[in-house]
Amino acid sequence: MMNAPKILAFAGSARTDSFNKKLVKIAAAGAKAAGAEVTYLDFRDLPMPLYDEDLEAREGLPENVLKFKQLMKSHQGLLIACPEYNSSVTPLLKNAIDWASRPEPGNPPMALSCFRDKVAVIMSAAAGGFGGWRGLVHLRAILGNIGVLVLPDQKCIPQAYEAFDIQGNLKDAQQQASVAELGGKLTRIVVKLYT
């Protein structure tokens, strides 16, 4: 029997006032309310260089990459919010995924130890009318191809520039509840899979 499920929450955005940081925090609050232990990660606090195989060969995995990989390994669930950049995921998020996919010394090349047996929920807030949906299509494919079970439930918030109040909550109470429920559902699924 596991203790409280551990969920890592982060956004694929560096901007301080990011809509996606606000969005994932709402889902994280829902996960906490459902009994999860949630760790929120801001990639500004864990900067990683652009992936470079020569750099990796010369210096090994950067310290912040190792920290990110350890965070990934120590959590069963992932809450990921990502804006849509040119109909896809952000370079920040893709770079973090690419670094985390690299093997540590002693691991086989495609171990993907940070991603195997993880369960994720994805979401997006964007300025356009689709709310970042096209980017989530790519994110779902990327995560699924590296061993993450991505739940079908997701949320896209269109016109994000007018969707949040000054406290970082969604103005629409029904949307707020449905995003929080994403965190709750992830928590319940993780409990079922890991107990």
C-alpha positions in Angstrom: 0.0 0.0 0.0 1.5 3.3 -1.0 1.4 6.5 1.0 0.1 9.7 -0.5 0.7 9.6 -4.3 3.4 12.0 -5.4 2.7 14.3 -8.3 5.1 16.7 -10.0 3.4 19.8 -11.5 5.1 22.1 -14.0 4.5 24.4 -17.0 6.3 24.6 -20.2 6.6 28.3 -19.9 9.3 30.6 -18.4 7.3 33.8 -18.3 6.8 35.0 -14.7 3.1 35.7 -15.2 2.5 32.7 -17.3 -1.1 31.6 -17.8 0.0 28.0 -17.9 1.8 28.3 -14.5 -1.5 29.6 -13.1 -3.4 26.7 -14.8 -1.2 23.9 -13.5 -1.3 25.4 -10.0 -5.2 25.1 -10.1 -4.8 21.4 -11.1 -2.2 20.9 -8.4 -4.6 22.3 -5.8 -7.1 19.7 -7.0 -4.6 17.0 -6.6 -3.7 18.1 -3.1 -7.4 18.2 -2.2 -7.7 14.6 -3.4 -4.8 13.5 -1.1 -1.7 13.8 -3.3 1.7 15.2 -2.2 2.4 17.7 -4.9 5.7 19.3 -5.9 5.5 22.4 -8.1 8.5 23.0 -10.3 9.2 26.3 -12.1 11.8 25.8 -14.8 13.1 29.3 -14.1 14.5 27.7 -10.9 16.1 24.8 -12.8 17.6 26.3 -16.0 19.0 23.7 -18.5 21.2 24.4 -21.5 19.9 23.7 -25.0 20.4 20.0 -25.6 23.8 19.4 -27.2 25.2 15.9 -27.6 28.7 17.2 -27.7 28.2 19.0 -24.4 26.8 15.8 -22.9 29.8 13.7 -24.2 32.3 16.3 -22.9 30.7 17.1 -19.5 28.1 14.6 -18.8 24.5 15.5 -17.8 24.3 19.0 -16.3 23.5 19.3 -12.6 20.1 20.7 -13.2 19.2 17.9 -15.6 20.1 15.4 -12.9 18.0 17.3 -10.4 15.0 17.3 -12.9 15.5 13.6 -13.6 15.5 12.8 -9.8 12.3 14.8 -9.4 10.7 12.9 -12.3 11.8 9.5 -10.8 10.5 10.3 -7.3 6.9 11.1 -8.5 4.3 8.8 -10.0 2.1 11.4 -11.6 2.7 14.4 -13.8 0.6 17.5 -14.2 1.9 19.4 -17.3 0.5 22.7 -18.7 2.0 24.1 -21.9 1.2 27.0 -24.2 1.1 26.4 -27.9 4.0 27.8 -29.9 3.4 27.6 -33.7 1.0 24.7 -33.3 3.3 22.7 -31.1 5.0 22.5 -27.7 7.4 25.1 -26.4 11.1 24.8 -26.9 11.5 25.0 -23.0 9.4 21.9 -22.5 10.8 19.9 -25.4 14.3 20.7 -24.2 13.5 19.5 -20.7 12.0 16.3 -22.0 14.9 15.7 -24.3 17.5 16.1 -21.5 15.4 13.9 -19.1 15.3 11.2 -21.8 19.1 10.9 -21.8 20.5 7.8 -19.9 22.6 8.2 -16.8 25.9 6.4 -16.5 25.2 2.6 -16.3 21.8 2.9 -17.9 21.1 1.5 -21.4 20.6 4.1 -24.1 16.8 4.0 -24.2 16.1 3.3 -20.5 13.7 6.3 -20.3 13.7 5.8 -16.6 12.2 9.2 -15.9 9.1 8.4 -18.0 8.3 4.7 -17.7 5.3 3.9 -15.6 4.4 7.6 -15.2 0.8 8.8 -15.5 0.2 12.3 -16.8 -2.5 14.9 -17.4 -1.9 17.7 -19.8 -3.5 21.0 -20.2 -3.0 24.4 -21.9 -4.0 28.0 -21.8 -3.4 30.1 -24.9 -4.5 33.4 -26.4 -6.1 31.8 -29.4 -9.6 30.3 -29.8 -8.3 26.7 -29.6 -6.7 27.2 -26.2 -3.5 25.4 -27.1 -5.2 22.2 -28.3 -2.9 21.8 -31.3 0.2 21.8 -29.0 -1.4 19.2 -26.7 -1.7 16.9 -29.7 2.0 17.0 -30.1 2.7 16.7 -26.3 0.5 13.7 -26.0 2.3 12.0 -28.9 5.7 12.8 -27.4 4.9 11.5 -23.9 3.1 8.4 -25.2 6.1 7.5 -27.4 8.5 7.6 -24.4 6.4 5.4 -22.1 4.1 7.9 -20.3 0.4 6.9 -19.8 -1.4 10.2 -20.7 -5.0 10.2 -19.5 -7.6 11.2 -22.1 -8.9 14.0 -19.9 -7.4 17.4 -20.7 -8.3 21.0 -20.6 -7.7 23.9 -23.0 -8.4 27.5 -22.0 -8.9 29.8 -25.0 -8.5 33.6 -24.7 -6.3 33.1 -21.7 -5.5 36.8 -21.4 -9.0 37.4 -20.1 -9.7 34.0 -18.4 -7.9 34.5 -15.1 -8.5 36.8 -12.2 -5.8 38.7 -10.3 -5.4 35.8 -7.8 -4.6 33.4 -10.6 -7.9 31.6 -10.6 -10.2 31.1 -13.6 -13.0 33.6 -13.6 -15.4 30.9 -14.8 -16.2 28.7 -11.8 -17.1 25.7 -13.9 -13.7 25.9 -15.7 -11.9 26.3 -12.4 -13.6 23.2 -11.0 -12.9 21.1 -14.1 -9.2 22.0 -14.0 -9.0 21.2 -10.3 -10.8 17.9 -11.1 -7.9 17.0 -13.5 -5.6 16.9 -10.5 -8.1 15.0 -8.5 -8.6 12.4 -11.2 -4.8 12.0 -11.7 -4.5 11.4 -8.0 -7.2 8.7 -8.0 -5.8 6.9 -11.0 -2.2 6.9 -9.5 -3.6 5.4 -6.3 -5.4 2.7 -8.3 -2.3 1.9 -10.4 0.2 1.9 -7.5 -1.7 0.1 -4.8 
